[in-house]
Amino acid sequence: MAEDPKFIWLGNNTLGHQPDPVQIVAWADEKDERLAAIDALDIEGRLEAVESTATAGQISKAPVQLVATSNLALSGEQTIDGVLTSASRVAVTNQSSALQNGIYVTAAGAWSRAADMNTSAKVNLTTVLVEAGVSRGGQTWKFWVSDPESFTLGSDAIAAVKVGDASSVLDYVGVEVAGKSDKAQNLADLTDITEAAQRITDAQTSDRQTPGNESVDGTDGLWLAVRGPNGEMSPHLQLRSTDGRFTVDALIDLFGSMEGAGLLLSYAGKLAQSANLSDLENPEDAAHVITGAQTSGRHTPGNEPLEGAEKLWFALRGPNSETSPHLQLSKVDGRFTAEALADIFQSMEAQALLRPYAGAIIAPDGTYTHQDGSAAPAEVDMRNISGIGSSSMSGLNTSMTAMVAGLAEAPTYHDYGYGGKHGPAILACIGAEPFILGAFTTATDTSAVVVTASPGWGYGPPPVLTGYLNLETPVRGTLGYEYNDPDYSVTFAREGAGAAVSVPEGTAFIPDFADTRRADVFILNVGKNSVNSTLTGAELAEYNRKAWAFAAPIFKRVLVIGQYPNTSYTPETNQFQSIMDWNAIDAERFGRFFIDQYDWLTSGQAFTDLGLTPTTDDTTAMAAGSIPPQLLQGDGQHLTGTASSGVVTYLVRPKLISLGWYKEPSA
């Protein structure tokens, strides 16, 4: 087969493009071999073929003897589904704490997780056949997690669902097969953008075929399809000849890819955020991908007139000059037009692909059950951005406020930089892991009562937090500190006078942030004040991870800003190495949602962007991997105003725009 990708143009034969018989024969032979292989498996119908493909993939694990569908004590041999266990392999699917779900090997004492599902990387999409059991023998079960990239075994929930009926097969295909085992199936997911552009620009007229000229196996009923380097058909870009819309197979595969990216879990309003062709890192490359693929059989409005084309960047014209309802990109930003998205959405809905996500997950009030058990907002509030961290974050406040005001949407920035606070205290201040108070009795008026709290405040003046005591009858008030106490003792002052309330030990104080700001876009830089000579990078990275998990929307909008070492943390210290390890973990965990300010500060790029000239001391510091003195305040811990402004201007703002969260203002 030819090495370059090929297009198969399925329309009339007026375009002057002739087929390549050699390639057609080779392609047909290959398809015959595939059909023969399917026949040999005795699979009848497309549904059986899809189910077989899904369950025979690399996701499958060794069978389990039994499946448990109710909460269990994970110890001791016991009867499950009518069978007494004995060192049995058991799928645990419905624990009260979903953190415990998974595959276990039973024992007389505590059960242990099975070797093929005992690490974070081995959990997602695991699928097993159940060998025995009175009512559940012969079933197939799968496990999945909400965010595979950041999932941590023992800290994050594991979901489980039975698969096998028609709706389950569609869901199974969407989650486990559609584009996620090989992300390169989606052109924009290629690591090298130039390669993505080249795949399209190389696919010119000589390799497009039409069934009207020669029969191409599998293309009957197709208007347009894309063939890859080994003759395989693109799972996504298949338009049917009847109306130019995506085929049912392509819709199912496209749906699965969207689902795998977390776009569909909250259903309403999320399709407009899906990745389209223009979501390449560089918009100019996206333009090249489209404009470089122009031939007489395709067009952009700049080449040929088309009714309504003044609003389009690119549109696909079919055999009778009609425009595909799906493949229409907006002139504004190169993404699918609103009309195309609505049509794709309706086509998916017609296949019942979206309905399981409506109502079943999101409550009528717009909330859903968060993994921590709370009723949390399902939709992100793009109108508000909250910066969460310590004094390093609060140091960005002025620049962040000015920056967001200059975006087209002009969101509001909220500063939650708690100076002097260590990681646990910051998590408590936002309610991710609330303050737990010792026993005390409230005053009858609004005077403050000294209480014990865990975690402690840290050092520096604590904030005054407004919220409530999480009692059967909540008591609103503020958690503050005793001004005259050098240890900053924690105090509680009720909001209004009333009868004294006896507060039992272990009562949580829930800050208002947990109820008012969880739907915001988060920018995180949590835990730097926890750096010491004993905590590892992995332990420090838990603070940003927990703050990320606390963000309410199912499809989160969270950026993580990496850390930099203080001057006192030289490369040979444990603190320096912990910060480097921490940054590496966050970079891998959050991917394109991670901002590496340490690299910017130490690579010399900061001096270039800010128009500064490095001194000899700056050059020496950067060579050693330390922050240049010119970019730090005299305390050796905090960035100067100029450097802070640069982080926002040259790192945060471009990231918010490149991710498509916000736009540049109109000229």
C-alpha positions as CSV (number, residue, x, y, z in Angstrom):
1,M,0.0,0.0,0.0
2,A,1.1,3.6,-0.5
3,E,2.6,5.2,2.6
4,D,0.8,8.5,2.4
5,P,-2.8,9.0,3.6
6,K,-5.4,8.9,0.8
7,F,-8.8,10.6,0.3
8,I,-11.7,8.7,-1.3
9,W,-13.9,11.3,-2.9
10,L,-17.4,9.9,-3.3
11,G,-19.5,12.2,-5.5
12,N,-20.0,12.4,-9.2
13,N,-17.3,11.9,-11.8
14,T,-17.1,15.5,-13.1
15,L,-14.1,16.4,-11.1
16,G,-11.6,14.8,-13.5
17,H,-9.9,12.6,-10.8
18,Q,-9.3,9.0,-11.8
19,P,-8.8,6.1,-9.5
20,D,-5.6,4.2,-9.0
21,P,-6.5,0.6,-9.9
22,V,-3.5,-1.0,-8.2
23,Q,-4.3,0.7,-4.9
24,I,-8.0,-0.1,-5.2
25,V,-7.3,-3.8,-5.7
26,A,-4.9,-3.9,-2.8
27,W,-7.3,-2.1,-0.6
28,A,-10.1,-4.4,-1.7
29,D,-8.0,-7.5,-1.0
30,E,-7.3,-6.3,2.4
31,K,-10.9,-5.7,3.1
32,D,-11.7,-9.2,1.9
33,E,-9.2,-10.6,4.3
34,R,-10.9,-8.6,7.1
35,L,-14.3,-9.8,6.2
36,A,-13.1,-13.4,6.0
37,A,-11.6,-13.0,9.5
38,I,-15.0,-11.8,10.8
39,D,-16.8,-14.6,9.1
40,A,-14.4,-17.1,10.7
41,L,-15.5,-15.8,14.1
42,D,-19.1,-16.4,13.2
43,I,-20.2,-12.9,14.1
44,E,-23.5,-11.8,12.6
45,G,-24.4,-8.2,12.3
46,R,-22.6,-5.0,13.1
47,L,-23.6,-4.9,16.8
48,E,-22.0,-8.3,17.4
49,A,-18.9,-7.2,15.5
50,V,-18.6,-4.0,17.6
51,E,-19.1,-5.9,20.8
52,S,-16.5,-8.5,19.9
53,T,-14.0,-5.8,18.9
54,A,-14.5,-3.9,22.2
55,T,-14.4,-6.9,24.5
56,A,-11.5,-8.6,22.7
57,G,-9.2,-5.5,23.0
58,Q,-6.3,-5.0,25.2
59,I,-8.6,-3.7,28.0
60,S,-9.7,-7.2,28.9
61,K,-8.2,-8.8,32.0
62,A,-8.3,-12.4,33.3
63,P,-11.9,-13.5,34.3
64,V,-13.1,-13.2,37.9
65,Q,-14.9,-15.9,39.7
66,L,-17.6,-13.7,41.2
67,V,-18.9,-10.1,41.1
68,A,-20.1,-8.3,44.2
69,T,-22.8,-5.6,43.6
70,S,-23.3,-4.5,47.2
71,N,-21.0,-3.0,49.8
72,L,-18.7,-5.7,51.4
73,A,-16.3,-6.0,54.2
74,L,-13.1,-6.5,52.3
75,S,-11.8,-9.3,54.6
76,G,-12.6,-12.9,55.4
77,E,-14.0,-15.6,53.1
78,Q,-17.8,-15.0,52.5
79,T,-20.7,-16.0,50.3
80,I,-21.1,-13.8,47.2
81,D,-23.9,-14.5,44.7
82,G,-24.5,-17.9,46.3
83,V,-20.9,-19.0,46.2
84,L,-18.5,-19.3,49.2
85,T,-15.2,-17.6,48.3
86,S,-11.8,-19.3,48.8
87,A,-8.8,-17.3,47.7
88,S,-11.2,-16.2,44.9
89,R,-10.7,-13.5,42.4
90,V,-13.7,-11.1,42.9
91,A,-14.8,-7.9,41.1
92,V,-16.0,-5.4,43.8
93,T,-18.3,-2.9,42.0
94,N,-20.4,-1.0,44.6
95,Q,-18.5,-0.1,47.7
96,S,-19.9,2.7,49.8
97,S,-16.6,4.4,49.2
98,A,-16.0,4.1,45.5
99,L,-12.3,4.4,46.2
100,Q,-12.4,0.7,47.2
101,N,-13.9,-0.7,44.0
102,G,-11.7,-3.0,41.9
103,I,-10.6,-6.6,41.6
104,Y,-9.5,-8.4,44.8
105,V,-8.2,-11.8,45.8
106,T,-10.1,-13.0,48.9
107,A,-8.4,-14.3,52.1
108,A,-9.2,-15.3,55.6
109,G,-7.9,-11.9,56.7
110,A,-7.7,-8.7,54.7
111,W,-8.3,-9.0,51.0
112,S,-5.6,-7.7,48.6
113,R,-6.0,-6.0,45.2
114,A,-5.3,-8.3,42.3
115,A,-1.9,-7.9,40.7
116,D,-3.4,-6.8,37.3
117,M,-5.3,-4.0,39.0
118,N,-3.2,-2.9,41.9
119,T,-1.7,0.4,40.5
120,S,-3.2,3.6,39.2
121,A,-2.2,2.8,35.6
122,K,-3.9,-0.6,35.6
123,V,-7.4,0.5,36.7
124,N,-9.1,2.5,33.9
125,L,-11.1,0.5,31.4
126,T,-10.4,-2.9,32.9
127,T,-13.0,-5.4,31.7
128,V,-13.6,-8.8,33.1
129,L,-15.9,-11.8,32.5
130,V,-17.6,-13.3,35.5
131,E,-17.2,-17.1,35.6
132,A,-19.6,-18.1,38.4
133,G,-22.4,-17.0,40.6
134,V,-26.1,-17.9,40.9
135,S,-27.4,-14.7,39.2
136,R,-24.4,-12.9,37.7
137,G,-22.3,-15.7,36.2
138,G,-21.5,-15.0,32.6
139,Q,-21.8,-11.3,32.9
140,T,-19.1,-8.8,31.8
141,W,-18.1,-5.8,34.0
142,K,-15.9,-2.9,33.3
143,F,-14.2,-0.3,35.6
144,W,-13.5,3.3,34.7
145,V,-12.3,6.5,36.3
146,S,-13.4,10.1,35.5
147,D,-9.9,11.4,34.7
148,P,-7.4,8.7,33.8
149,E,-4.5,11.2,33.5
150,S,-4.7,12.4,37.2
151,F,-6.3,9.3,38.7
152,T,-4.6,8.0,41.9
153,L,-5.5,4.6,43.2
154,G,-6.8,4.8,46.8
155,S,-7.5,8.6,46.5
156,D,-10.0,8.8,43.6
157,A,-13.3,7.0,42.9
158,I,-13.5,4.0,40.6
159,A,-16.8,3.4,38.8
160,A,-18.1,0.0,37.6
161,V,-20.8,-1.0,35.2
162,K,-22.2,-4.2,33.6
163,V,-21.8,-4.3,29.8
164,G,-23.4,-6.5,27.3
165,D,-26.8,-5.2,26.2
166,A,-27.2,-2.9,23.2
167,S,-26.9,0.4,25.1
168,S,-24.0,-0.9,27.1
169,V,-22.2,-1.9,24.0
170,L,-22.5,1.6,22.6
171,D,-21.2,3.0,25.8
172,Y,-18.4,0.5,25.9
173,V,-17.3,1.4,22.4
174,G,-17.5,5.1,23.2
175,V,-15.4,4.7,26.4
176,E,-12.9,2.0,25.5
177,V,-12.5,1.9,21.8
178,A,-13.3,5.2,20.2
179,G,-10.0,6.9,19.5
180,K,-8.5,6.6,22.9
181,S,-6.2,3.6,22.4
182,D,-4.6,5.4,19.5
183,K,-5.1,9.2,19.8
184,A,-3.2,9.7,16.5
185,Q,-6.5,8.6,14.7
186,N,-7.5,12.3,15.3
187,L,-5.4,14.5,13.0
188,A,-5.2,17.3,15.5
189,D,-3.9,14.9,18.2
190,L,-0.6,14.3,16.4
191,T,2.4,15.5,18.5
192,D,3.9,17.1,15.4
193,I,1.5,19.8,14.0
194,T,3.4,19.9,10.8
195,E,2.8,16.2,10.3
196,A,-0.9,16.8,10.8
197,A,-0.9,19.5,8.2
198,Q,1.1,17.3,5.8
199,R,-1.3,14.4,6.1
200,I,-4.0,16.6,4.7
201,T,-2.0,18.6,2.1
202,D,-0.4,15.4,0.8
203,A,-3.9,13.8,0.2
204,Q,-4.5,15.4,-3.2
205,T,-6.6,14.5,-6.1
206,S,-4.8,11.5,-7.6
207,D,-5.6,9.2,-4.7
208,R,-9.3,10.1,-4.4
209,Q,-11.7,7.5,-5.8
210,T,-15.5,7.5,-6.5
211,P,-17.7,4.4,-6.5
212,G,-19.1,5.8,-9.8
213,N,-15.7,5.1,-11.4
214,E,-14.6,1.9,-9.7
215,S,-16.1,0.0,-6.8
216,V,-14.2,0.5,-3.6
217,D,-15.0,-2.1,-0.9
218,G,-16.8,-0.5,2.0
219,T,-17.5,2.9,0.3
220,D,-21.1,2.2,-0.9
221,G,-23.3,4.9,0.5
222,L,-20.3,7.2,1.5
223,W,-19.9,10.7,0.2
224,L,-16.4,11.3,1.6
225,A,-14.0,9.2,3.6
226,V,-10.3,9.5,4.5
227,R,-7.9,6.6,4.0
228,G,-4.8,6.4,6.2
229,P,-1.2,5.4,5.5
230,N,-2.0,1.6,5.7
231,G,-5.3,1.8,3.7
232,E,-7.4,2.0,6.9
233,M,-10.5,4.2,6.9
234,S,-10.7,7.1,9.3
235,P,-13.1,6.3,12.1
236,H,-14.3,9.9,12.2
237,L,-14.2,11.5,8.8
238,Q,-16.9,9.5,7.0
239,L,-19.8,11.4,5.5
240,R,-22.8,9.5,4.0
241,S,-23.9,10.0,0.5
242,T,-27.5,10.6,1.3
243,D,-27.1,14.0,3.0
244,G,-23.4,14.6,3.7
245,R,-23.7,14.0,7.5
246,F,-21.5,11.7,9.5
247,T,-22.3,8.1,9.2
248,V,-23.7,6.3,12.3
249,D,-20.4,4.5,12.8
250,A,-18.5,7.8,12.6
251,L,-21.0,9.4,15.0
252,I,-20.5,6.6,17.6
253,D,-16.7,6.8,17.3
254,L,-16.8,10.6,17.5
255,F,-19.1,10.4,20.5
256,G,-16.7,8.0,22.2
257,S,-13.7,10.3,21.6
258,M,-15.6,13.2,23.1
259,E,-16.7,11.1,26.0
260,G,-13.1,9.9,26.6
261,A,-12.0,13.6,26.7
262,G,-14.6,14.2,29.4
263,L,-16.7,16.5,27.2
264,L,-20.0,14.7,27.5
265,L,-20.4,13.7,31.2
266,S,-22.3,16.9,31.9
267,Y,-24.1,16.8,28.5
268,A,-25.7,20.2,28.2
269,G,-23.6,22.9,26.7
270,K,-20.4,21.0,26.5
271,L,-20.3,20.1,22.8
272,A,-19.3,23.6,21.9
273,Q,-16.1,23.0,23.9
274,S,-15.1,19.9,22.0
275,A,-11.8,19.7,20.1
276,N,-12.2,20.6,16.5
277,L,-9.7,21.0,13.7
278,S,-8.6,24.5,14.8
279,D,-7.6,23.3,18.2
280,L,-4.0,22.8,17.0
281,E,-1.5,24.6,19.2
282,N,-0.9,27.3,16.6
283,P,-4.0,28.7,14.9
284,E,-1.8,29.4,11.8
285,D,-1.1,25.7,11.5
286,A,-4.8,25.0,11.7
287,A,-5.4,27.4,8.9
288,H,-2.7,25.7,6.9
289,V,-4.3,22.3,7.5
290,I,-7.5,23.5,5.9
291,T,-6.4,26.0,3.2
292,G,-3.6,23.6,2.1
293,A,-6.2,20.9,1.3
294,Q,-8.0,22.8,-1.4
295,T,-8.9,21.3,-4.7
296,S,-11.6,21.8,-7.3
297,G,-13.7,19.2,-5.4
298,R,-13.5,21.2,-2.2
299,H,-13.5,24.9,-1.6
300,T,-13.3,27.8,0.8
301,P,-15.4,30.9,0.2
302,G,-12.3,32.7,-1.0
303,N,-12.1,30.4,-4.0
304,E,-15.7,30.0,-5.2
305,P,-18.9,31.8,-4.2
306,L,-21.3,29.9,-2.1
307,E,-24.5,31.1,-0.5
308,G,-23.9,31.8,3.2
309,A,-20.1,31.5,2.7
310,E,-19.4,34.9,4.1
311,K,-19.6,33.3,7.6
312,L,-17.5,30.3,6.7
313,W,-13.8,29.6,6.8
314,F,-14.2,26.2,5.1
315,A,-17.1,24.2,3.8
316,L,-17.3,20.9,2.0
317,R,-19.4,20.7,-1.2
318,G,-20.9,17.4,-2.3
319,P,-21.6,15.8,-5.6
320,N,-24.6,18.1,-6.4
321,S,-22.9,21.2,-5.0
322,E,-24.8,21.0,-1.7
323,T,-22.9,21.8,1.4
324,S,-22.3,19.2,4.1
325,P,-24.3,20.1,7.2
326,H,-21.5,18.9,9.4
327,L,-18.2,19.9,7.9
328,Q,-18.6,23.6,8.2
329,L,-15.9,25.7,10.0
330,S,-16.6,29.2,11.2
331,K,-14.6,32.2,9.8
332,V,-14.4,33.6,13.3
333,D,-12.2,30.9,14.8
334,G,-12.1,27.9,12.5
335,R,-14.2,25.7,14.8
336,F,-17.4,24.0,13.8
337,T,-20.2,26.5,13.2
338,A,-23.0,26.7,15.7
339,E,-25.3,25.2,13.1
340,A,-22.9,22.4,12.4
341,L,-22.5,21.6,16.1
342,A,-26.3,21.6,16.6
343,D,-26.7,19.2,13.7
344,I,-23.9,16.9,15.0
345,F,-25.6,17.1,18.4
346,Q,-29.0,16.2,17.0
347,S,-27.4,13.3,14.9
348,M,-25.8,11.9,18.1
349,E,-29.1,12.3,20.0
350,A,-31.0,10.5,17.3
351,Q,-28.7,7.5,17.9
352,A,-29.5,7.7,21.7
353,L,-25.8,8.4,22.4
354,L,-26.4,11.5,24.6
355,R,-29.5,10.7,26.6
356,P,-27.8,8.6,29.3
357,Y,-25.9,11.8,30.3
358,A,-29.1,13.9,30.8
359,G,-30.7,13.8,34.2
360,A,-29.2,10.5,35.2
361,I,-26.1,12.4,36.3
362,I,-27.1,16.0,36.6
363,A,-29.9,16.9,38.9
364,P,-32.7,19.4,37.9
365,D,-31.0,22.1,39.9
366,G,-27.9,21.9,37.8
367,T,-25.8,20.0,40.4
368,Y,-24.4,16.5,40.5
369,T,-23.0,14.2,43.2
370,H,-19.3,15.1,43.4
371,Q,-16.9,12.3,44.3
372,D,-16.7,13.8,47.8
373,G,-20.4,13.2,48.2
374,S,-21.5,16.8,48.0
375,A,-24.0,18.3,45.6
376,A,-21.7,20.3,43.4
377,P,-22.3,22.6,40.3
378,A,-22.1,20.5,37.1
379,E,-21.3,23.5,34.8
380,V,-18.2,25.7,34.9
381,D,-18.7,29.4,35.5
382,M,-16.4,31.0,33.0
383,R,-17.4,34.5,34.3
384,N,-15.2,34.0,37.4
385,I,-11.5,33.0,37.9
386,S,-10.2,32.1,41.3
387,G,-6.5,32.1,42.0
388,I,-5.7,29.7,44.9
389,G,-2.4,29.4,46.8
390,S,-0.2,31.3,49.2
391,S,1.6,34.6,49.0
392,S,3.2,33.6,45.6
393,M,-0.3,33.5,44.2
394,S,-1.5,36.7,45.9
395,G,1.6,38.4,44.4
396,L,0.0,37.9,41.0
397,N,-3.3,39.5,42.0
398,T,-2.8,43.0,40.5
399,S,-1.5,41.6,37.2
400,M,-4.2,39.0,37.1
401,T,-7.0,41.5,37.7
402,A,-5.7,43.8,34.9
403,M,-5.1,40.8,32.6
404,V,-8.6,39.3,32.8
405,A,-10.2,42.7,32.3
406,G,-8.5,42.8,28.9
407,L,-10.0,39.6,27.7
408,A,-13.0,39.7,25.4
409,E,-15.2,38.1,28.0
410,A,-13.8,40.2,30.9
411,P,-14.2,37.7,33.6
412,T,-13.8,38.6,37.3
413,Y,-10.7,37.6,39.1
414,H,-10.8,36.5,42.8
415,D,-7.7,36.4,44.9
416,Y,-7.5,33.4,47.3
417,G,-3.8,33.7,47.9
418,Y,-3.4,33.0,51.6
419,G,0.0,34.4,52.6
420,G,2.0,32.2,55.0
421,K,-0.4,29.2,54.8
422,H,0.9,25.7,54.2
423,G,-0.9,23.3,51.9
424,P,-3.4,21.7,54.3
425,A,-4.5,25.1,55.6
426,I,-5.1,26.4,52.0
427,L,-7.2,23.3,51.3
428,A,-9.2,23.9,54.5
429,C,-9.7,27.6,53.6
430,I,-11.5,26.6,50.4
431,G,-13.3,23.6,51.9
432,A,-11.5,20.9,50.0
433,E,-10.5,19.3,53.4
434,P,-12.3,21.5,55.9
435,F,-11.0,22.6,59.3
436,I,-12.0,20.1,62.0
437,L,-12.7,21.8,65.3
438,G,-12.4,20.6,68.9
439,A,-15.4,20.6,71.2
440,F,-16.5,24.1,72.4
441,T,-19.6,26.1,73.2
442,T,-20.5,29.2,71.2
443,A,-21.1,32.5,72.8
444,T,-24.7,33.8,73.0
445,D,-23.5,37.0,71.2
446,T,-21.1,37.6,68.3
447,S,-18.0,37.6,70.4
448,A,-15.2,35.3,69.4
449,V,-14.5,32.0,71.2
450,V,-11.0,30.4,71.1
451,V,-11.2,26.9,69.5
452,T,-8.7,24.2,68.4
453,A,-8.6,23.5,64.7
454,S,-6.9,20.9,62.5
455,P,-5.0,21.7,60.4
456,G,-3.4,24.7,62.0
457,W,-3.2,28.1,60.4
458,G,0.5,28.0,59.5
459,Y,2.4,31.2,60.0
460,G,1.5,34.8,59.2
461,P,-1.8,36.6,59.8
462,P,-4.6,34.1,59.1
463,P,-7.6,35.1,57.0
464,V,-11.0,35.6,58.4
465,L,-13.2,33.0,56.8
466,T,-17.0,33.3,56.6
467,G,-18.9,30.0,56.6
468,Y,-20.8,27.7,58.9
469,L,-20.4,24.9,61.4
470,N,-21.6,21.7,59.8
471,L,-24.2,20.7,62.4
472,E,-27.7,19.3,62.0
473,T,-28.7,22.9,62.4
474,P,-25.8,24.9,60.9
475,V,-24.5,27.8,62.8
476,R,-23.1,30.6,60.5
477,G,-20.1,32.6,61.6
478,T,-16.5,33.5,61.0
479,L,-13.3,31.5,61.7
480,G,-10.6,34.0,62.6
481,Y,-7.7,34.4,65.0
482,E,-6.9,36.0,68.3
483,Y,-5.1,39.3,67.6
484,N,-3.2,39.4,70.9
485,D,-2.0,35.8,70.7
486,P,1.4,35.5,69.1
487,D,0.4,31.9,68.1
488,Y,-2.6,33.2,66.2
489,S,-5.1,31.0,68.1
490,V,-8.1,30.1,66.0
491,T,-11.4,31.7,67.0
492,F,-15.1,31.3,66.0
493,A,-17.6,34.1,66.2
494,R,-21.2,33.4,65.4
495,E,-23.0,35.6,62.9
496,G,-25.9,36.7,65.2
497,A,-26.9,36.4,68.8
498,G,-28.7,33.3,70.0
499,A,-28.7,30.5,72.5
500,A,-25.3,28.9,73.2
501,V,-24.7,25.9,71.0
502,S,-22.6,23.0,72.3
503,V,-20.3,22.0,69.4
504,P,-19.1,18.4,69.5
505,E,-15.5,17.5,68.7
506,G,-14.9,16.7,65.1
507,T,-17.3,19.3,63.7
508,A,-16.2,20.7,60.4
509,F,-16.2,24.4,59.5
510,I,-17.3,24.8,55.9
511,P,-16.1,28.1,54.3
512,D,-18.4,29.9,51.9
513,F,-15.9,29.3,49.1
514,A,-17.2,25.7,49.0
515,D,-20.7,26.9,48.1
516,T,-19.9,30.0,46.0
517,R,-16.7,29.5,44.1
518,R,-16.4,25.8,43.2
519,A,-17.7,26.3,39.7
520,D,-15.1,28.9,38.9
521,V,-12.1,28.5,36.6
522,F,-9.3,27.6,39.1
523,I,-5.6,28.7,38.8
524,L,-3.7,26.7,41.4
525,N,-0.3,27.2,43.1
526,V,-0.9,25.3,46.4
527,G,1.6,24.1,48.9
528,K,4.9,26.0,48.6
529,N,5.0,26.8,52.3
530,S,4.8,23.1,53.0
531,V,8.3,22.6,51.4
532,N,10.7,21.2,54.0
533,S,13.6,18.8,54.3
534,T,11.3,15.7,54.7
535,L,8.3,16.0,52.4
536,T,8.8,14.4,48.9
537,G,7.8,15.9,45.6
538,A,5.0,13.3,45.4
539,E,3.6,14.3,48.8
540,L,3.8,18.0,47.9
541,A,2.0,17.4,44.6
542,E,-1.0,16.1,46.5
543,Y,-2.0,19.6,47.4
544,N,-2.7,20.8,43.8
545,R,-4.2,17.4,43.0
546,K,-6.7,17.7,45.9
547,A,-7.6,21.3,45.0
548,W,-8.1,20.1,41.4
549,A,-10.4,17.3,42.5
550,F,-12.4,19.7,44.6
551,A,-13.2,21.8,41.6
552,A,-16.9,21.1,41.0
553,P,-17.7,21.0,37.3
554,I,-17.5,17.6,35.7
555,F,-15.6,19.1,32.8
556,K,-13.1,21.2,34.9
557,R,-11.3,24.4,33.9
558,V,-8.2,24.3,36.0
559,L,-4.7,25.6,35.4
560,V,-1.7,24.6,37.6
561,I,1.2,27.0,38.0
562,G,4.5,25.2,38.8
563,Q,6.7,26.1,41.7
564,Y,10.2,27.7,41.9
565,P,12.8,27.3,44.7
566,N,13.6,30.1,47.1
567,T,17.2,31.4,47.1
568,S,17.9,29.4,50.3
569,Y,17.0,26.2,48.5
570,T,20.2,25.5,46.6
571,P,20.4,22.5,44.1
572,E,22.1,20.2,46.6
573,T,19.2,20.6,49.2
574,N,16.3,18.2,49.6
575,Q,13.9,21.1,49.3
576,F,15.2,22.0,45.8
577,Q,15.0,18.4,44.6
578,S,11.5,18.0,46.1
579,I,10.3,21.1,44.1
580,M,11.8,19.7,40.9
581,D,10.1,16.4,41.5
582,W,6.9,18.2,42.3
583,N,7.0,20.1,39.1
584,A,7.7,17.0,37.1
585,I,4.7,15.2,38.6
586,D,2.3,18.1,38.0
587,A,3.6,18.5,34.4
588,E,2.8,14.9,33.7
589,R,-0.4,14.9,35.6
590,F,-1.9,18.0,34.2
591,G,-0.3,18.1,30.8
592,R,-1.2,21.2,28.7
593,F,-3.0,22.6,31.8
594,F,0.4,23.0,33.6
595,I,2.4,26.3,33.4
596,D,6.1,25.8,34.0
597,Q,7.1,29.2,35.4
598,Y,10.4,27.8,36.8
599,D,11.6,27.0,33.2
600,W,10.6,30.5,32.1
601,L,12.4,32.1,35.0
602,T,15.6,30.2,34.6
603,S,16.0,29.7,30.8
604,G,16.6,33.3,30.0
605,Q,13.2,33.7,28.3
606,A,12.0,35.9,31.1
607,F,14.8,38.4,30.4
608,T,13.9,38.4,26.7
609,D,10.2,38.9,27.3
610,L,10.6,41.5,29.9
611,G,13.3,43.4,28.0
612,L,15.8,43.1,30.9
613,T,19.6,42.5,30.8
614,P,20.8,39.7,33.0
615,T,23.7,40.5,35.4
616,T,26.6,38.3,36.1
617,D,24.9,37.1,39.2
618,D,21.7,36.3,37.2
619,T,23.7,34.3,34.7
620,T,25.5,32.4,37.4
621,A,22.2,31.6,39.2
622,M,20.5,30.4,36.0
623,A,23.5,28.1,35.2
624,A,23.0,26.6,38.7
625,G,19.3,26.2,38.2
626,S,18.4,28.9,40.7
627,I,16.1,31.9,40.2
628,P,18.0,35.0,38.9
629,P,18.3,37.6,41.8
630,Q,17.1,40.4,39.5
631,L,13.7,38.6,39.3
632,L,13.3,38.2,43.1
633,Q,12.5,40.5,45.9
634,G,15.0,41.0,48.7
635,D,13.5,38.1,50.7
636,G,14.7,35.6,48.1
637,Q,11.2,34.1,48.1
638,H,8.8,36.3,46.1
639,L,9.0,37.5,42.5
640,T,9.3,41.2,41.8
641,G,6.3,43.1,40.5
642,T,7.9,43.0,37.0
643,A,8.5,39.3,37.1
644,S,5.0,38.6,38.5
645,S,3.5,40.7,35.7
646,G,5.6,38.7,33.2
647,V,4.3,35.4,34.5
648,V,0.7,36.6,33.9
649,T,1.4,38.3,30.6
650,Y,3.6,35.7,28.9
651,L,2.5,32.5,30.5
652,V,-1.0,32.6,32.0
653,R,-2.8,34.8,29.5
654,P,-1.5,33.0,26.4
655,K,-2.5,29.7,28.0
656,L,-6.1,30.8,28.7
657,I,-6.4,31.9,25.1
658,S,-4.7,28.9,23.4
659,L,-6.9,26.5,25.4
660,G,-9.9,28.3,23.9
661,W,-11.3,29.3,27.3
662,Y,-11.2,33.0,26.5
663,K,-10.6,35.2,23.5
664,E,-8.7,38.2,22.5
665,P,-10.9,41.3,22.4
666,S,-12.1,42.4,19.0
667,A,-10.0,44.9,17.2
